């Protein structure tokens, strides 16, 4: 659920202060095809590594969670290390290593001390190049995913998001109902996992960022050393994923045992490399970013509706969405849905004035800066941008792009999304 209360004092102070100049980013592509971005932050006392792999929904066209399963098996046995040795190596680097999958891709992240940087990178490189997907790791990962599926099926926000994505992208893997992947997941064999690994975890689909107290020269030397033999045999693929939104997504009502009803609207959002991406972030802030947003004013202030409400833009590569939601008592849910529909429609019918637009631009820019507080966050954003056509330098330039957004830009993005919005209501039956 999107919380309606932000760290307002910190955000307000951040919005008033000019953005400090970001350290320079060194970008290059390794001979094997991996795109890299390096940012030296001397004195930080930490080194963050993030690898993004373009193996999201497109790597799981049947909705079986095979790409999720593959991701969770990366740090089992590999060609050079046993599973026990991998665990020991992870522990030696500080133990802060995560590996996650969602419909938009795979993220491998590690934060360590500068003196352990090469050790951490070696472990990650072995997972990318030589993972064996041993049977024990596959079985354990299946159990973990099945447990997460049960938890998601009982979570109104997860259920609503899955249903809305299915309505918004009905003929795309970005809309597959993966919460219902139980039977398909159980049928997956080690051979399926290995096939996914060889097909999608390829150097040209990877972008890597190193941020922290590691010089660009040192980081580049380590990357070239550990990834020099990251190669894959050509694998034919007949499937190319598209995230084309439906022109007539249906409204869905899902009954769940709950004391509240969740009303959610999904709008398609442009990819980060699009000229309209800054306008999409500004539109999101205008819609449901903080107490000055239209959702807060028209739902909470005018009607007193909404335990929690807000909007966020979920983005990475493709299948991006603006998610607006409000949680309300069952008796007020119908009114909440009516108001939310009006707020979304009003983005075109009632364009923002300059004062409202400036607040939204500042909120969007400030929220993006807040998302870079931790060194791991900075590495993740850099890796994501490195995988786009704009490159990693676009990360630091986004604030300036947001500052140039006009009301016409916001209306254009809103109008393009209007006919594709998906609406879902989850909770007990309407009284």
N, C-alpha and C positions, 0 to 999 in steps of 0.2 A: 504494500500500500504506500502511496506517495504521501508523505507527511506534510501537513500544512504549515508547520512551524520550522523555519530555517534558523540557523545560527545568525540571527538578524544583526546583533551588535557587531560581530566580526565581519559579516558581509557588508554592513553599512560603512564600516571603516575602510574595508578593502575597496569599495566602490568609489570612495572619495579620493583615494590615493592613486597616483599614476602608476601604471604597471612598470616594475623595474625592468631594465634591459636584460633580456635572456642571454646566457652565454651562447657563443657561436656553436653551431651544429656542423659537424663534418659528415658528409653523406658520400657514399660510394656503393658500388655493386661488386661483390666478390666474383672472381672468375667462374664459380659454379652457379651463379645466378641469384644468390641471396642478397637482398638489399639491406644495407646497414646504415645506422645513424648513431653518431657518438657525440655526447655532450660532456665536456670536462668541467666538473664543479670542484675545484681544489678546496681542501679543508672541510669537505662535507662529512668525511669519516665513514662513508658508505659507498658501495658500488651496487647498482641495480642493473639487472639484465632482464630484458623482456623480448620474447620471440612471439610473433603473431604468425599463425599459419592460416591461409585462406582455405579452410576445410570445415566450413560451417554447414548450413542446410544443404548446399550443393553436394556435399560429400555423403549425405544421408537422404537420397531422393525417396526412399521407401518409408522413411520415418521409423526405422528400427532402432535408432540410437547407436548405430555401428560406429559412427565417428566419435561419439561420446565414449564408447567402450574402448576404442583405439587410443584415445587421448589418455584415459585412465591407466592404460597398460604401458605407457611410454617408459616409465621408470622401474620396470621389472628387469628381468635378465636382458643383457645385451651381448654383443659379440665379444666384448673385452672385460665385462664385469658381471658377476652374479648379482641376483637381487639383493642379497645381504651386503655385498660390496657397494652397490648403488646406495643403499640406505645409509651405510657408514659414510660414504662420500658426501651425501646430502647433509648428514649430521655434522660432518667436519667443516662444511662451508657455513654453518650457522643454523641449518635446518629450515630456513625460511624459503621454501621452494613450493610453488603451487602450479597446478596444471589443470586448466578448466576448458570446457567446451560449451558453446551455445550455438544458436542458429546462425550467428554472424562470424564464427571462427573459433580458433584455438588460441589460448593465451598461456604461455609458459613464463613464469615470473620468478625471479630469485633476487633477494637482497642479501648482501654479504659485506664483509669488510674488504677494503682495497687489497690487502695482502692475500686474500683468498679468492680474488677475482678469477684467476686462471683456473683454479680447481673447480669453481662453480661452472665456468664456461665449458670445461671438459665434460662434466657430467651431463650438461644439457646437450652438447654436441653428440655425445654417444647415444642419447635418446633419439635425437633427430635422425642419425645415420644408421644405427645398428640395433635398434630394439628388436627383440625376438618374439615378443607377444607370447610368452610362455603360458602354458595351460593354467597354471596356478594363478597367475595375474589376471587372466581372462575371467576365470571363475569368480575370483574375489571382486573384480570390477563389476561383474553382472549383479552380484548380490548388493553392492553399493548403489548401483543405478536403480534396481528394483525398489530398494528402500526409499530412494529419493522420489521415484514415481508415485509411491503411495503417499508420501508427504505432499507432493505437488497436487495430487488429486483431492486432498483435503484442504488446500489453500485457496480461498476464493480469488485472490489476486492472480495466482498462477492459472487457475481454471479460466478466469475471464480473459487473461492475456492470450492463452492458447486458442480459445474460441474466437476471439476477435481477429487473431492472425489468420486462422482458418477461413474466416469470412472475407478478410481483406485480400489474401493471396490464395484463392481457392485452387488454382491450377499450378501451384509452385511448391517446391519443397519448403519454402519459408512459411507455408500454411499447414504443413502436416501436423496432425494432432499427436505430438510425441508423448504427451502424458498417457496416451493409450497404447504405448509401445510394448507392453508387458509380454505378450505372446511372441511378437516378432523378435524381441531381444533374446528371449529364451532359446530361440532356434539358431541364433548366430553361433558359428563355430570359429575356432582359431584361424582357419583358412580365410574366413570372411574378414577378420580383423587384419590379418597380414595383407590381404588384397587392398583394403582401405588404406593401410599404412603406405604401401608401395605406390598407390595411385595418387594420393592426395598430399602426403607429407613429403613434398618435393622441394628442392632448393628454390626454384623459381616462384613458389607459392609462399615463401617465408620472408619476413622482414624482421630484423633484430635491432634492438637499441641498447646502448650501454650509457648509463648516466651516473655520474658520481666522481669520486676522487681517483679516477683512472685516466691517464692522458690518452688522447686520441691515437697517438703513435703506438702506445702499449696495447690498447684495445684492438687496433687494427691488426697488429702483429699476431695477437692471440686468435682472432677470428680467422685470419688467413691460415694459421697453423692447424687449428682444430677442425676447420670445415673444408680443408683442401680436397678431401676425398668424399665430400657429400655429393654423391651422384646417384641417379636412379635410371634404370632402363626405361626407354620409352614405353608408355602404357596407353593404348587407345582408349578414348572415352567417347561414348556416343551421347552422353547427357550433358547439357549445359543449362545451369539453373538461371531462371529469370525471376525477378521480383516484380512482376507486372500486376498492379492492384486491380481488383474487380471493379467494374463500373456500376455494379448494383449489389453491394454487400448487404446481406440480410441482417436484421436485428435478431438477436438470440436472447432468450431468457433461460437460465439454468437454475434449477432448484437445488439448493444445498441447505443443510442444517446450519443455521447461523442466526445470531441475534441482530444482525444488520444486513442491509442489501448494498452491494457494490455496483455502481453504475460506471461503466467504462466506455470511452470512445477512442478508437484508433484512427489516426490519419496517416497516410503514407508521407514519408519525408524524403527529400532529395539526398543523395550520397554526399559525403564530405567534400569531394572534388568538384561538386557542382557550384556554379556561381550563386545558386539560390540557397546554399547551405546556411550562410550567416543569417539570412532572412528567416529560415526555418527555426533557428535557435531563438531569434528575436520574437517570432510568432509564439513559440512555446512559452516564453517569459510573459508575453502579453496575455496569453490565455490563462496560465495557472502558475506563474512564478511569483510566489510571495504574497504578502497582504495587499499589495497594490494591483494585483492581477484582476482580470475581469471575473474569473471564477470566484475568487474570494469575495469581491465586492457584491456580486449578484447572488451568490448562494449563501455565504455566511453573514455578511453585513445586512443585506436587504431582507433575507428570508430566515436567517438563523438556521440554515440547513447545512449539515455536513460535519461528522465527527473528524474526518480527515479528507483533504482534497488537494488537488494540485495537478500539474502537468510536467512531463519530462520528455526530452527527445532521446530515444534510444537509437544509437547510430554506431556504425562501424564501416561496413563495406556496402552491403546491399540488404534489401528487406528492412530498411530503416522506418521507424514510426515515431509519431508524436502521440503520447499516451496521456489522456486526460481522464481523471477518475474522481469520484466522490463516494464516500461511505456514509450512509445515512440510515436512520431507523426505517423499518419496512413501511411504516405508514407515510413516510415522507419521500420514499424512493421515486414514485411516479412524478412528483413535483420536481425532484432533483434532476431527473432525466429530461424533463421538459425545459428546465432552465439551462442545463448543460447544452442541449441541442440549440437553444437560442444563442448562447454564448459563442458556440462554434460558428453558427450561421452569421452572427454579428461581426465576425472578423472581416467579412466581405461587405456586409450591408452598412457597417459603421466603422470605417477606417480610423485608425488611431490619430489623434492630434499630435502635435510636436512634443508636448510635455509627456503624454502617455508613452509615446514612442521612445523618447529619451530614457525614461525610467526602464522600459523593457530592454533597450540596448545595454544600459548599464548593468541591469540584473543579469542578462545573458553573459556579458563579458566577465562580470565578477564571479558568477557561478563557475565559468570555465576556468578561471584562475584559481578558485578554491579547489577545483578538482586536480590541481597540480601540486598540492601542498607536500605530499610525501614523495620521496625519490622514486619509489616504485610506480606511483601514478605518472610521474614525468616520463619514466621509461616506457610505460604502456602507451601513453599518448604519442610519443615519438615513434614507436614501432608501428602504431596504427597508421599514422600519416606517411611513414616511409613506404607503406604498402599501397599508397594511392598515387595517382598520376601527378599530384602536386608535390609530393616528396615531404620529408620531415620538416623542412623549414616552414611549411604551412602551419605547423603547430603554433609557433610564436607569432605568426602573422594574423591569426584568426581574430584577435581583439580589434585590430585596425579594420578588418573587413566588416566586423559587426558594427563598428562606429559609422560606417558609410551606408548602412541599411536605411532605406526610405519607406514611407508608408505605402508607396506603390509596390515596392518589393514584397512587403508583407502581404498585401492584398493579392498579389499575383500567386504567391505560394499557397495562400489560403484557398483561393478560387480553384487552383489545380487539384487541391486535396478534397474539396467539398463533395464531389460526386463519388468519392471512393471510401468515405468514412464507414467504419464498422462499429456497431453498438452492441454491447453485451450487458446484461443485468444478471447478477449472481446473488442468490440468497434464498430465504424462505418464500413460500408463495405470497403473492400480493394480497394483503387483507381486503 
